[in-house]
Amino acid sequence: GIQVEQSPPDLILQEGANSTLRCNFSDSVNNLQWFHQNPWGQLINLFYIPSGTKQNGRLSATTVATERYSLLYISSSQTTDSGVYFCAVNYGGSQGNLIFGKGTKLSVKP
Amino acid sequence: KAGVTQTPRYLIKTRGQQVTLSCSPISGHRSVSWYQQTPGQGLQFLFEYFSETQRNKGNFPGRFSGRQFSNSRSEMNVSTLELGDSALYLCASSITGTGGGYTFGSGTRLTVV
């Protein structure tokens, strides 16, 4: 089956710093989403981005489908950005089956 | 619009008991999928329902089952609970279940003692 790998597994930043999170996937996908899991466990949808670039405030994401990777950029990080960031993909006709990476745990220090 | 609602938020059960979790999707979303999250295995797909039919199933034992009602609300049931079933159970809804646009609920944290 398809493999999803995220890097780095852990990241510690000072408030105000920028960061780049990476997601590699082993096969063609028809859906790629980035999520932020808050301390209460809820997965918050950040981007639906099977290809191209999107921006939302301090966050932006780029997916290069032909090279099978996606990047999530966080600029001017804030303590509220702390949590775990997941990349998840869906492929072929696989209904409802999102394949998740293991996540990047981000800690932003004041 | 209302988000995905999962109830209850927390549960404590004893080994051998059974448990039922509920998920109400976003209005208009017909696909509901369930995931189990544990520290060791991460997020794993359980099953997906669309228009009251299970379309896809992950690699979990038959003790894990689910159903979907005509209003798209879904329930999952775990019978004969084991300690290893302790996890955060998340459901997600989407319009079709393929492509993108999955929205997750807040989850049900199940502890089996």
Interface residues (C-beta under 8 A of the other chain):
Chain A: N30 N31 L32 Q33 F35 W40 G41 Q42 L43 I44 N45 Y48 P50 F86 A88 N90 G93 S94 Q95 G96 N97 L98 I99 F100 K102 G103
Chain B: S31 V32 S33 Y35 Q37 G42 L43 F45 F47 E48 Y49 F50 R55 N56 G58 L88 L90 A92 S94 G97 T98 G99 G100 G101 Y102 T103 F104 G105 S106 G107 R109
